[in-house]
Amino acid sequence: MSELEAEHRAHYQATVVQEALRTAAADGDPYASILLVPDDPYPLYEQLRERGTLHRSAVGVWTTTSHRLANQILRDRRFGVRTPKARNPPSSCRSTTRCSDWTRPTTHGCASSPPPR
């Protein structure tokens, strides 16, 4: 794929994501609205809090406004970055030793992961 084709593909993907976020936001999903970077996100944070400690967004991600719960999840070994063995690691990992075991389950939670280089 040429650089120009890659650029066009990335632009198309970003357009599709933006449209999906706008649709979810119009349907009342506060998380989608936050991702669209509003001038005043605080009313949206309140809407998220009203949805409970743990809420699944229409965008497909789980959200929490609880520091305690977020802290538990980020430190839990069961929650980490994984990918199917058929996929390649992200380009940022391809040349580093720390990513050599990319397809193995994590042995630590996200909060104890080493920072990116």
Protein Blocks (a to p, Z undefined) as FASTA:
>chain_A
ZZklmmmmmmmmmmmmmmmmmmmmmnopaklmmmnopablmlmmmmmmmnojbdcdfkop
acdfbfklmmmmmmpmkbccdddfkbccdfklmmpfklmmmmpccfbdfklpccdZZ
